Amino acid sequence: MDQAKSKLPGDIGSDLDSLRADVARLSEQLSAYISEEKSTWARFLAREAKTARSVIDETLSDVGAKASEYGDVARSQAADLQKATADYVNRKPLQALAIAAGVGLVLGIWSKSRS
């Protein structure tokens, strides 16, 4: 019985040393796994960010082209309207003057009522 008791502390010490070694080994393995996963996720996120940036750039380019196209159409329509107005004034100057006076009167009354 004494021999069993004397062996017990030695066995516990040996088991503790073995357990410490196992925990250290598991800690190293876990650290290596986390580093590998972190690297994998970083590469994945970098690829996704690059794809998103590409899609955004393409969309902005399309929007810019459409805005430019709409601007060109608006300028063309404004030029057409200006030409039509000038033609009308040249053909019917008295009517144009009467219309301008009427519009001025309406805008004057409207702006006075708002203030």
C-alpha distances in whole Angstrom, upper triangle without the diagonal:
4,5,5,6,9,10,11,14,15,15,17,19,20,21,23,25,25,26,29,30,31,32,35,36,37,38,40,41,42,44,46,47,48,50,52,52,54,56,57,58,60,62,63,64,66,68,68,70,72,73,74,76,78,79,79,82,83,84,85,88,89,89,91,94,94,95,97,99,100,101,103,105,105,107,109,110,111,113,115,115,116,119,120,120,122,125,125,126,129,130,130,130,131,129,126,127,127,124,123,124,123,119,120,121,118,116,118,118,114,113,115,113,110,110
4,5,5,6,9,10,12,13,14,16,18,19,20,22,24,25,26,28,29,30,32,34,35,36,38,40,41,42,44,46,47,48,50,51,52,54,56,57,58,60,62,63,64,66,68,68,70,72,73,74,75,78,79,79,81,83,84,85,87,89,89,91,93,94,95,97,99,100,101,103,105,105,107,109,110,110,113,115,115,116,119,120,120,122,124,125,126,128,130,130,130,131,129,126,127,127,124,122,124,123,119,120,121,118,116,117,117,114,112,114,113,110,110
4,5,5,6,9,11,11,12,15,16,17,18,20,22,22,24,26,27,28,30,32,33,34,36,38,39,40,42,44,44,46,48,49,50,52,54,55,56,58,60,61,62,64,66,66,68,70,71,72,74,76,77,78,80,82,82,84,86,87,88,90,92,93,94,96,97,98,99,102,103,104,105,108,108,109,112,113,114,115,117,118,119,121,123,124,125,127,129,129,129,130,128,125,126,127,123,122,124,122,119,119,121,118,115,117,117,113,112,114,113,109,110
4,6,5,6,9,10,10,12,15,15,16,18,20,20,22,24,25,26,28,30,31,32,34,36,36,38,40,41,42,44,46,47,48,50,52,52,54,56,57,58,59,62,63,64,65,67,69,69,71,73,74,75,77,79,80,81,83,85,85,87,89,90,91,93,95,95,97,99,100,101,103,105,106,106,109,110,111,112,115,116,116,118,120,121,122,124,126,126,126,127,125,122,123,124,120,119,121,119,116,116,118,115,112,114,114,110,109,111,110,106,107
4,5,5,7,9,10,11,13,15,15,17,19,20,21,23,25,26,27,29,31,31,33,35,36,37,39,41,42,43,45,47,47,49,51,52,53,55,57,58,59,61,63,63,65,67,68,69,71,73,74,74,77,78,79,80,82,84,84,86,88,89,90,92,94,94,96,98,99,100,102,104,105,105,108,109,110,111,114,115,115,117,119,120,121,123,125,125,125,126,124,121,122,122,119,117,119,118,114,115,116,113,111,112,112,109,107,109,108,105,105
4,6,6,7,9,11,12,13,15,16,18,19,21,22,24,25,27,28,30,31,32,34,36,37,38,40,41,43,44,46,47,48,51,52,53,54,57,57,59,61,62,63,64,67,68,69,70,72,74,74,76,78,79,80,82,84,84,86,88,89,90,92,94,95,96,98,100,100,102,104,105,105,108,110,110,111,114,115,115,117,120,120,121,123,125,125,125,127,124,121,122,123,119,118,120,118,115,115,117,114,111,113,113,109,108,110,109,105,106
4,6,5,6,9,10,11,12,14,15,16,18,20,21,22,24,26,27,28,30,32,33,34,36,37,38,40,42,43,44,46,48,49,50,52,54,55,56,58,60,60,62,64,65,66,68,70,71,72,74,76,76,78,80,81,82,84,86,87,88,90,91,92,93,96,97,98,99,102,102,103,106,107,108,109,112,113,113,115,117,118,119,121,123,123,123,125,122,119,120,121,117,116,118,117,113,113,115,112,109,111,111,108,106,109,107,104,104
4,5,5,6,9,10,10,12,14,15,16,18,20,21,22,24,25,26,28,30,31,32,34,36,37,38,40,42,42,44,46,47,48,50,52,53,54,56,58,58,60,62,63,64,66,68,69,69,72,73,74,75,78,79,80,81,84,84,85,87,89,90,91,93,95,95,97,99,100,101,103,105,105,107,109,110,110,113,115,115,116,119,120,120,120,122,119,116,118,118,114,113,115,114,110,110,112,109,106,108,108,105,103,106,104,101,101
4,5,5,6,9,10,10,12,14,15,16,18,20,21,22,24,25,26,28,30,31,32,34,36,37,39,40,41,42,45,46,47,48,51,52,52,54,56,57,58,61,62,62,64,66,67,68,70,72,73,74,76,78,78,80,82,83,84,86,88,88,89,92,93,94,95,98,99,99,102,103,104,105,108,109,109,111,113,114,115,117,119,119,119,120,118,115,116,116,113,111,113,112,108,109,110,107,105,106,107,103,102,104,103,99,99
4,5,5,6,8,10,11,12,14,15,17,18,20,21,22,24,25,27,28,30,31,33,34,36,37,39,40,42,43,45,46,48,49,51,52,54,55,56,57,60,61,62,63,66,67,68,69,71,72,73,75,77,78,79,82,83,83,85,87,88,89,91,93,93,95,97,98,99,101,103,103,105,107,108,109,111,113,114,115,117,119,119,119,120,118,115,116,117,113,112,114,112,109,109,111,108,105,107,107,104,102,105,103,100,100
4,5,5,6,8,10,10,12,14,15,16,18,20,21,22,24,26,27,28,30,31,32,34,36,37,38,40,42,43,44,46,48,49,50,52,53,54,56,58,59,60,62,64,65,66,68,70,70,72,74,75,76,78,80,81,81,84,85,86,87,90,91,92,93,96,96,97,99,101,102,103,105,107,107,109,111,112,113,115,117,117,117,119,116,113,115,115,111,110,112,111,107,108,109,106,104,106,106,102,101,103,102,98,99
4,5,5,6,9,10,10,12,14,15,16,18,20,20,22,24,25,26,28,30,31,32,34,36,36,38,40,41,42,44,46,47,48,50,52,52,54,56,57,58,60,62,63,64,66,68,68,69,72,73,74,75,78,79,79,81,83,84,85,87,89,89,91,93,94,95,97,99,99,101,103,104,105,107,109,109,110,113,114,115,114,116,114,111,112,112,109,107,109,108,104,105,106,103,101,102,103,99,98,100,99,95,96
4,5,5,6,9,10,10,12,14,15,16,18,20,21,23,24,25,27,29,30,31,33,35,36,37,39,40,41,43,45,46,47,49,51,52,53,55,57,57,59,61,62,63,65,67,68,69,71,72,73,74,77,78,78,81,82,83,84,87,88,88,90,93,93,94,96,98,99,100,102,103,104,106,108,109,110,112,114,114,114,115,113,110,111,112,108,107,109,108,104,104,106,103,100,102,102,99,97,100,98,95,95
4,5,5,6,8,10,11,12,14,15,16,18,20,21,23,24,26,27,28,30,32,33,34,36,38,39,40,42,44,45,46,48,50,51,52,54,55,56,58,60,61,62,64,66,67,68,70,71,72,74,76,77,78,80,82,82,84,86,87,88,90,92,93,94,96,98,98,99,102,103,104,105,108,108,109,112,113,114,114,115,113,110,111,112,108,107,109,108,104,104,106,103,101,102,103,99,98,100,99,95,96
4,5,5,6,9,10,10,12,14,15,16,18,20,21,22,24,26,26,28,30,31,32,34,36,37,38,40,42,43,44,46,48,48,50,52,53,54,56,58,59,60,62,64,64,66,68,69,70,72,74,75,76,78,79,80,81,84,85,86,87,90,90,91,94,95,96,97,100,101,101,103,105,106,107,109,111,111,111,113,110,107,109,109,106,104,106,105,101,102,104,101,98,100,100,97,95,98,97,93,94
4,5,5,6,9,10,10,12,14,15,16,18,20,21,22,24,25,26,28,30,31,32,34,36,37,38,40,41,42,44,46,47,48,50,52,52,54,56,57,58,60,62,63,64,66,68,68,70,72,73,74,76,78,78,79,82,83,84,85,88,89,89,92,93,94,95,98,99,99,101,103,104,105,107,109,109,109,111,108,105,106,107,104,102,104,103,99,99,101,98,96,97,98,94,93,95,94,90,91
4,5,5,6,9,10,11,12,14,15,17,18,20,21,23,24,26,27,29,30,31,33,35,36,37,39,40,41,43,45,46,47,49,51,52,53,55,57,57,59,61,62,63,65,67,68,69,71,73,73,75,77,78,79,81,83,83,85,87,88,89,91,93,93,95,97,98,99,101,103,104,105,107,109,109,109,111,108,105,106,107,104,102,104,103,99,100,101,99,96,98,98,95,93,96,95,91,91
4,5,5,6,9,10,11,12,14,15,16,18,20,21,22,24,26,27,28,30,32,33,34,36,38,39,40,42,44,45,46,48,49,50,52,54,55,56,58,60,61,62,64,66,66,68,70,71,72,74,76,77,78,80,82,82,84,86,87,88,90,92,92,94,96,97,98,100,102,103,104,106,108,108,108,110,107,104,106,106,103,101,103,102,99,99,101,98,95,97,98,94,93,95,94,91,91
4,5,5,6,9,10,10,12,14,15,16,18,20,21,22,24,25,26,28,30,31,32,34,36,37,38,40,42,42,44,46,47,48,50,52,53,54,56,58,58,60,62,63,64,66,68,69,70,72,74,74,75,78,79,80,82,84,85,85,88,89,90,91,94,95,95,97,99,100,101,103,105,105,105,107,105,102,103,103,100,98,101,99,96,96,98,95,92,94,95,91,90,92,91,87,88
4,5,5,6,9,10,10,12,14,15,16,18,20,21,22,24,25,26,28,30,31,32,35,36,37,38,40,41,42,45,46,47,48,51,52,52,54,56,57,58,60,62,63,64,66,68,68,70,72,73,74,76,78,78,80,82,83,84,86,88,88,90,92,93,94,96,98,99,100,102,104,104,104,105,103,100,101,102,99,97,99,98,94,95,96,94,91,93,93,90,88,91,90,86,86
4,5,5,6,9,10,11,12,14,15,17,18,20,21,23,24,26,27,29,30,31,33,35,36,37,39,40,42,43,45,46,47,49,51,52,53,55,56,58,60,61,62,63,66,67,68,70,71,72,73,76,77,78,80,82,83,83,86,87,88,89,92,93,94,95,98,98,99,102,103,104,104,105,103,100,101,102,99,97,99,98,95,95,97,94,91,93,94,90,89,91,91,87,87
4,5,5,6,8,10,10,12,14,15,16,18,20,21,22,24,26,27,28,30,32,33,34,36,37,38,40,42,43,44,46,48,49,50,52,54,55,56,58,59,60,62,64,65,66,68,70,71,72,74,75,76,78,80,81,82,84,86,86,88,90,91,92,94,96,97,98,100,102,102,102,104,101,98,100,100,97,95,98,97,93,93,95,93,90,92,92,89,87,90,89,85,86
4,5,5,6,9,10,10,12,14,15,16,18,20,21,22,24,25,26,28,30,31,32,34,36,37,38,40,41,42,44,46,47,48,50,52,53,54,56,57,58,60,62,63,64,66,68,68,69,72,73,74,76,78,79,79,82,83,84,85,88,89,89,91,93,94,95,97,99,99,99,101,99,96,97,98,94,93,95,94,90,90,92,90,87,89,89,86,84,87,86,82,83
4,5,5,6,9,10,10,12,14,15,16,18,20,21,23,24,26,27,29,30,31,33,35,36,37,39,41,41,43,45,46,47,49,51,52,53,55,57,57,59,61,62,63,65,67,68,69,71,72,73,75,77,78,79,81,83,83,84,87,88,89,91,93,94,95,97,98,99,99,101,98,95,97,97,94,92,94,93,90,90,92,89,86,88,89,86,84,87,86,82,82
4,5,5,6,9,10,11,12,14,15,17,18,20,21,23,24,26,27,29,30,32,33,35,36,38,39,40,42,44,45,46,48,50,51,52,54,55,56,58,60,61,62,64,66,67,68,70,72,72,74,76,77,78,80,82,83,84,86,87,88,90,92,93,94,96,98,98,98,100,98,95,96,97,94,92,94,93,90,90,92,90,87,89,89,86,84,87,86,83,83
4,5,5,6,8,10,10,12,14,15,16,18,20,21,22,24,26,27,28,30,31,32,34,36,37,38,40,42,43,44,46,48,48,50,52,53,54,56,58,59,60,62,64,65,66,68,69,70,72,74,75,76,78,80,80,82,84,85,86,88,90,91,92,94,95,96,96,98,95,92,94,95,91,90,92,91,87,88,90,87,84,86,87,83,82,84,84,80,81
4,5,5,6,9,10,10,12,14,15,16,18,20,21,22,24,25,26,28,30,31,32,34,36,37,38,40,41,42,44,46,47,48,50,52,53,54,56,57,58,60,62,63,64,66,68,68,70,72,73,74,76,78,78,80,82,83,84,86,88,89,90,92,94,94,94,96,93,90,92,92,89,87,90,89,85,85,87,85,82,84,84,81,79,82,81,77,78
4,5,5,6,9,10,11,12,14,15,17,18,20,21,23,24,25,27,29,30,31,33,35,36,37,39,41,41,43,45,46,47,49,51,52,53,55,57,57,59,61,62,63,65,67,68,69,71,73,73,75,77,78,79,81,83,83,85,87,88,89,91,93,94,94,96,93,90,92,92,89,87,90,89,85,85,88,85,82,84,85,81,80,83,82,78,79
4,5,5,6,9,10,11,12,14,15,16,18,20,21,22,24,26,27,28,30,32,33,34,36,38,39,40,42,44,45,46,48,49,50,52,54,55,56,58,60,61,62,64,66,66,68,70,71,72,74,76,77,78,80,82,82,84,86,87,88,90,92,93,93,95,92,89,91,92,88,87,89,88,84,85,87,84,81,84,84,81,80,82,81,78,79
4,5,5,6,9,10,10,12,14,15,16,18,20,21,22,24,26,26,28,30,31,32,34,36,37,38,40,42,43,44,46,47,48,50,52,53,54,56,58,59,60,62,63,64,66,68,69,70,72,74,74,76,78,79,80,82,84,85,86,88,90,90,90,92,90,87,88,89,85,84,86,85,81,82,84,81,78,81,81,78,76,79,78,74,75
4,5,5,6,9,10,10,12,14,15,16,18,20,21,22,24,25,26,28,30,31,32,34,36,37,38,40,41,42,44,46,47,48,50,52,53,54,56,57,58,60,62,63,64,66,68,68,70,72,73,74,76,78,79,80,82,83,84,86,88,89,89,90,88,85,87,87,84,82,85,84,80,80,82,80,77,79,80,76,75,78,77,73,74
4,6,5,6,9,10,11,12,14,15,17,18,20,21,23,24,26,27,29,30,31,33,35,36,37,39,41,42,43,45,46,47,49,51,52,54,55,57,58,60,61,62,64,66,67,68,70,72,73,74,76,77,78,80,82,83,84,86,88,88,88,90,88,85,87,88,84,82,85,84,80,81,83,81,78,80,81,77,76,79,78,74,75
4,5,5,6,8,10,10,12,14,15,16,18,20,21,22,24,26,27,28,30,32,33,34,36,37,39,40,42,43,44,46,48,49,50,52,54,55,56,58,60,61,62,64,65,66,68,70,71,72,74,76,76,78,80,81,82,84,86,87,87,89,86,83,85,86,82,81,83,82,79,79,81,79,76,78,79,75,74,77,76,73,74
4,5,5,6,8,10,10,12,14,15,16,18,20,21,22,24,25,26,28,30,31,32,34,36,37,38,40,41,42,44,46,47,48,50,52,53,54,56,57,58,60,62,63,64,66,68,68,70,72,73,74,76,78,79,80,82,84,84,84,86,84,81,82,83,79,78,80,79,76,76,78,76,73,75,76,72,71,74,73,69,70
4,6,5,6,9,10,10,12,14,15,16,18,20,21,22,24,25,27,29,30,31,32,35,36,37,39,40,41,43,45,46,47,49,51,52,53,55,57,57,59,61,62,63,65,67,68,69,71,72,73,75,77,78,79,81,83,83,83,85,83,80,82,82,79,77,80,79,75,76,78,76,73,75,76,72,71,74,73,69,70
4,5,5,6,9,10,11,12,14,15,17,18,20,21,23,24,26,27,29,30,32,33,35,36,38,39,41,42,44,45,46,48,50,51,52,54,56,57,58,60,61,62,64,66,67,68,70,72,73,74,76,77,79,80,82,83,83,85,83,80,81,82,79,77,80,79,75,76,78,76,73,75,76,73,71,74,74,70,71
4,5,5,6,8,10,10,12,14,15,16,18,20,21,22,24,26,27,28,30,31,33,34,36,37,38,40,42,43,44,46,48,49,50,52,54,54,56,58,59,60,62,64,65,66,68,69,70,72,74,75,76,78,80,81,81,83,80,77,79,80,76,75,77,77,73,73,76,73,70,73,74,70,69,72,71,67,68
4,5,5,6,9,10,10,12,14,15,16,18,20,21,22,24,25,26,28,30,31,32,34,36,37,38,40,41,42,44,46,47,48,50,52,53,54,56,57,58,60,62,63,64,66,68,68,70,72,73,74,76,78,79,79,81,78,75,77,78,74,73,75,74,71,71,73,71,68,70,71,68,66,69,69,65,66
4,5,5,6,9,10,10,12,14,15,16,18,20,21,23,24,26,27,29,30,31,33,35,36,37,39,41,41,43,45,46,47,49,51,52,53,55,57,57,59,61,62,63,65,67,68,69,71,73,74,76,77,78,78,80,78,75,77,78,74,73,75,74,71,71,74,71,68,71,72,68,67,70,69,66,67
4,5,5,6,9,10,11,12,14,15,17,18,20,21,23,24,26,27,29,30,32,33,35,36,38,39,40,42,44,45,46,48,50,51,52,54,55,57,58,60,61,62,64,66,67,69,70,71,73,75,76,77,77,79,77,74,76,77,73,72,74,74,70,71,73,71,68,70,71,68,67,70,69,65,67
4,5,5,6,8,10,10,12,14,15,16,18,20,21,22,24,26,27,28,30,31,32,34,36,37,38,40,42,43,44,46,47,48,50,52,53,54,56,58,59,60,62,63,64,66,68,69,70,72,74,75,75,77,74,71,73,74,70,69,72,71,67,68,70,67,65,67,68,64,63,66,66,62,63
4,5,5,6,9,10,10,12,14,15,16,18,20,21,22,24,25,26,28,30,31,32,34,36,37,38,40,41,42,44,46,47,48,50,52,53,55,56,57,59,61,62,63,65,67,68,69,71,72,73,73,75,73,70,72,73,69,68,70,69,66,66,69,66,63,66,67,63,62,65,65,61,62
4,6,5,6,9,10,11,12,14,15,17,18,20,21,23,24,26,27,29,30,31,33,35,36,37,39,40,42,43,45,46,48,49,51,52,54,55,57,58,60,61,62,64,66,67,68,70,72,73,73,75,73,70,71,73,69,68,70,70,66,67,69,67,64,66,68,64,63,66,66,62,63
4,5,5,6,9,10,11,12,14,15,17,18,20,21,23,24,26,27,29,30,32,33,34,36,38,39,40,42,44,45,46,48,49,51,52,54,55,56,58,60,61,63,64,65,67,69,70,71,71,73,71,68,70,71,67,66,69,68,64,65,67,65,62,65,66,62,61,64,64,60,62
4,5,5,6,8,10,10,12,14,15,16,18,20,21,22,24,25,26,28,30,31,32,34,36,37,38,40,42,42,44,46,47,48,50,52,53,54,56,58,58,60,62,63,64,66,68,69,69,71,69,66,67,68,65,63,66,65,61,62,64,62,59,62,63,59,58,61,61,57,58
4,5,5,6,9,10,10,12,14,15,16,18,20,21,22,24,25,27,28,30,31,33,34,36,37,39,40,41,43,45,46,47,49,51,52,53,55,56,57,59,61,62,63,65,67,68,68,70,68,65,66,68,64,63,65,65,61,62,64,62,59,61,63,59,58,61,61,57,58
4,5,5,6,9,10,11,12,14,15,17,18,20,21,23,24,26,27,29,30,32,33,35,36,38,39,40,42,44,45,46,48,49,51,52,54,55,57,58,60,61,63,64,66,67,67,69,67,64,66,67,64,62,65,64,61,62,64,62,59,62,63,59,58,62,61,58,59
4,5,5,6,8,10,11,12,14,15,16,18,20,21,22,24,26,27,28,30,31,33,34,36,37,38,40,42,43,44,46,48,49,50,52,53,55,56,58,59,61,62,64,65,65,67,65,62,64,65,61,60,63,62,58,59,61,59,56,59,60,57,56,59,58,55,56
4,5,5,6,8,10,10,12,14,15,16,18,20,21,22,24,26,26,28,30,31,32,34,36,37,38,40,41,42,44,46,47,48,50,52,53,54,56,57,59,61,62,63,63,65,63,60,62,63,59,58,60,60,56,57,59,57,54,57,58,54,53,56,56,53,54
4,5,5,6,9,10,10,12,14,15,16,18,20,21,22,24,25,27,28,30,31,33,35,36,37,39,40,41,43,45,46,47,49,51,52,53,55,57,58,59,61,62,62,65,63,59,61,62,59,58,60,60,56,57,60,57,55,57,59,55,54,57,57,54,55
4,5,5,6,9,10,11,12,14,15,17,18,20,21,23,24,26,27,29,30,32,33,34,36,38,39,40,42,43,45,46,48,49,51,52,54,55,57,58,60,61,61,63,61,58,60,61,58,57,59,59,55,56,59,56,54,56,58,54,53,57,56,53,55
4,5,5,6,9,10,10,12,14,15,16,18,20,21,22,24,26,27,28,30,31,32,34,36,37,38,40,42,43,44,46,47,49,50,52,53,55,56,58,59,59,61,59,56,58,59,55,54,57,56,52,53,56,53,50,53,54,51,50,53,53,50,51
4,5,5,6,9,10,10,12,14,15,16,18,20,21,22,24,25,26,28,30,31,32,34,36,37,38,40,41,43,45,46,47,49,51,52,53,55,56,57,58,60,58,54,56,57,54,53,55,55,51,52,55,52,49,52,54,50,49,52,52,49,50
4,5,5,6,9,10,10,12,14,15,16,18,20,21,22,24,26,27,29,30,31,33,35,36,37,39,40,42,43,45,46,48,49,51,52,54,55,56,57,59,57,54,56,57,54,52,55,55,51,52,55,53,50,53,54,51,50,54,53,50,52
4,5,5,6,9,10,11,12,14,15,16,18,20,21,22,24,26,27,28,30,32,33,34,36,37,39,40,42,43,44,46,48,49,51,52,54,55,55,57,55,52,54,55,52,51,54,53,49,50,53,50,48,51,52,49,48,52,51,48,50
4,5,5,6,8,10,10,12,14,15,16,18,20,21,22,24,26,26,28,30,31,32,34,36,37,38,40,41,43,44,46,47,49,50,52,53,53,55,53,50,52,53,49,48,51,50,46,47,50,48,45,48,49,46,45,48,48,45,46
4,5,5,6,9,10,10,12,14,15,16,18,20,21,22,24,25,27,29,30,31,33,34,36,37,39,40,41,43,45,46,47,49,51,52,52,54,52,49,51,52,49,48,51,50,46,47,50,48,45,48,50,46,45,49,49,46,47
4,5,5,6,9,10,11,12,14,15,16,18,20,21,23,24,26,27,29,30,32,33,35,36,38,39,40,42,43,45,46,48,49,51,51,53,51,48,50,52,48,47,50,50,46,47,50,48,45,48,50,47,46,49,49,46,48
4,5,5,6,9,10,11,12,14,15,16,18,20,21,22,24,26,27,28,30,31,33,34,36,37,38,40,42,43,44,46,48,49,49,51,49,46,48,49,46,45,48,47,43,44,47,45,42,45,47,43,43,46,46,43,45
4,5,5,6,9,10,10,12,14,15,16,18,20,21,22,24,25,26,28,30,31,32,34,36,37,38,40,41,43,44,46,47,47,49,47,44,46,47,44,43,46,45,41,42,45,43,40,43,45,41,41,44,44,41,43
4,5,5,6,9,10,11,12,14,15,17,18,20,21,23,24,26,27,29,30,31,33,35,36,37,39,40,42,43,45,46,46,49,47,44,46,47,44,43,46,45,42,43,46,44,41,44,46,43,42,46,46,43,44
4,5,5,6,9,10,10,12,14,15,17,18,20,21,22,24,26,27,28,30,32,33,34,36,37,39,40,42,43,44,45,47,45,42,45,46,42,41,45,44,40,42,45,42,40,43,45,42,41,45,45,42,44
4,5,5,6,9,10,10,12,14,15,16,18,20,21,22,24,25,26,28,30,31,32,34,36,37,38,40,42,43,43,45,43,40,42,43,40,39,42,41,37,39,41,39,37,40,41,38,38,41,41,38,40
4,5,5,6,9,10,10,12,14,15,16,18,20,21,22,24,25,27,28,30,31,33,34,36,37,39,40,41,42,44,42,39,41,42,39,38,41,40,37,38,41,39,36,39,41,38,37,41,41,38,40
4,5,5,6,9,10,11,12,14,15,17,18,20,21,23,24,26,27,29,30,32,33,35,36,37,39,40,41,43,41,38,41,42,39,38,41,41,37,38,42,40,37,40,42,39,39,43,43,40,42
4,5,5,6,8,10,10,12,14,15,16,18,20,21,22,24,26,27,28,30,31,33,34,36,37,38,39,41,39,36,39,40,36,35,39,38,35,36,39,37,35,38,40,37,36,40,40,38,40
4,5,5,6,9,10,10,12,14,15,16,18,20,21,22,24,25,26,28,30,31,32,34,36,37,37,39,37,34,36,38,34,33,36,36,32,33,36,34,32,35,37,34,33,37,37,35,37
4,5,5,6,9,10,10,12,14,15,16,18,20,21,22,24,25,27,28,30,31,33,34,36,36,39,37,34,36,37,34,33,36,36,33,34,37,35,33,36,38,35,35,38,39,37,38
4,5,5,6,9,10,11,12,14,15,17,18,20,21,23,24,26,27,29,30,32,33,34,35,38,36,33,35,37,33,32,36,36,32,34,37,35,33,36,38,36,35,39,40,37,39
4,5,5,6,9,10,10,12,14,15,16,18,20,21,22,24,25,27,28,30,31,32,33,35,33,30,33,34,30,29,33,32,29,31,34,32,30,33,35,32,32,36,36,34,36
4,5,5,6,9,10,10,12,14,15,16,18,20,21,22,24,25,27,28,30,31,31,34,32,29,31,32,29,28,31,31,28,29,32,31,28,31,34,31,30,34,35,33,34
4,5,5,6,9,10,11,12,14,15,16,18,20,21,22,24,26,27,29,30,30,33,31,28,31,33,29,28,32,32,29,30,34,32,30,33,35,33,33,37,37,35,37
4,5,5,6,9,10,10,12,14,15,16,18,20,21,22,24,26,27,28,29,32,29,27,29,31,27,27,30,30,27,29,32,30,29,32,34,32,32,35,36,34,36
4,5,5,6,9,10,10,12,14,15,16,18,20,21,22,24,25,26,27,29,27,24,27,28,25,24,27,27,24,25,29,27,25,28,30,28,28,32,32,31,33
4,5,5,6,9,10,10,12,14,15,16,18,20,21,22,24,25,26,28,27,23,26,28,25,23,27,27,24,25,29,28,26,29,31,29,29,32,34,32,34
4,5,5,6,9,10,11,12,14,15,16,18,20,21,22,24,25,28,26,23,26,28,25,24,28,28,25,27,30,29,27,30,33,31,31,35,36,34,36
4,5,5,6,9,10,10,12,14,15,16,18,20,21,22,23,25,23,21,23,25,22,21,25,25,22,24,27,26,24,28,30,28,28,32,33,31,34
4,5,5,6,9,10,10,12,14,15,16,18,20,21,21,24,22,19,21,23,20,19,22,23,20,21,24,23,22,25,27,26,26,29,30,29,31
4,5,5,6,9,10,11,12,14,15,16,18,20,20,23,22,19,21,23,21,20,23,24,21,23,26,26,24,27,30,28,28,32,33,32,34
4,5,5,6,9,10,10,12,14,15,16,18,19,22,20,17,20,22,20,19,23,23,21,23,26,26,25,28,30,29,29,33,34,33,35
4,5,5,6,9,10,10,12,14,15,16,17,19,17,15,17,19,16,16,20,20,17,19,23,22,21,24,26,25,26,29,30,29,32
4,5,5,6,9,10,11,12,14,15,15,18,17,14,16,18,16,15,19,19,17,19,22,22,21,23,26,25,25,29,30,30,31
4,5,5,6,9,10,11,12,14,15,18,17,14,17,19,17,17,20,21,20,21,25,25,24,26,29,28,29,32,33,33,35
4,5,5,6,9,10,10,12,13,16,14,12,15,17,15,15,19,19,18,20,23,23,23,25,28,27,28,31,32,32,34
4,5,5,6,9,10,10,11,13,12,9,12,14,12,12,15,16,15,17,20,20,19,22,24,24,25,28,29,29,31
4,5,5,6,9,10,10,13,13,10,12,15,14,13,17,18,17,18,21,22,22,24,26,26,27,30,31,31,33
4,6,5,6,9,10,13,12,11,14,16,15,15,18,20,19,21,23,24,24,26,29,29,30,32,34,34,36
4,5,5,6,8,10,9,7,11,13,11,12,16,16,16,18,21,21,22,24,26,26,27,30,31,32,34
4,6,5,5,8,8,6,8,11,10,10,13,15,15,16,19,20,20,22,25,25,26,28,30,31,32
4,6,6,10,10,9,11,14,14,14,17,19,19,20,22,24,24,26,28,29,30,32,34,35,36
4,6,9,9,9,12,14,14,15,18,19,19,21,23,24,25,27,29,30,31,33,35,36,37
4,6,6,6,9,10,11,12,14,16,17,18,20,21,22,24,26,27,28,30,32,33,35
4,6,5,6,9,10,10,12,14,15,16,18,20,21,22,24,26,27,28,30,31,33
4,5,5,6,9,10,11,12,14,15,16,18,20,21,23,24,26,27,29,30,32
4,5,5,6,9,10,10,12,14,15,16,18,20,21,22,24,26,27,29,30
4,5,5,6,9,10,10,12,14,15,16,18,20,21,22,24,26,27,29
4,5,5,6,9,10,10,12,14,15,16,18,20,21,22,24,26,27
4,5,5,6,9,10,10,12,14,15,17,18,20,21,23,24,26
4,5,5,6,8,10,11,12,14,15,16,18,20,21,23,25
4,5,5,6,9,10,10,12,14,15,16,18,20,21,23
4,6,5,6,9,10,10,12,14,15,16,18,20,21
4,5,5,6,9,10,11,12,14,15,17,18,20
4,5,5,6,8,10,10,12,14,15,17,19
4,6,5,6,9,10,10,12,14,15,17
4,6,5,6,9,10,11,12,14,16
4,5,5,6,9,10,11,12,15
4,5,5,6,8,10,11,12
4,5,5,6,9,10,11
4,6,5,6,9,10
4,5,5,6,9
4,5,5,7
4,5,5
4,6
4
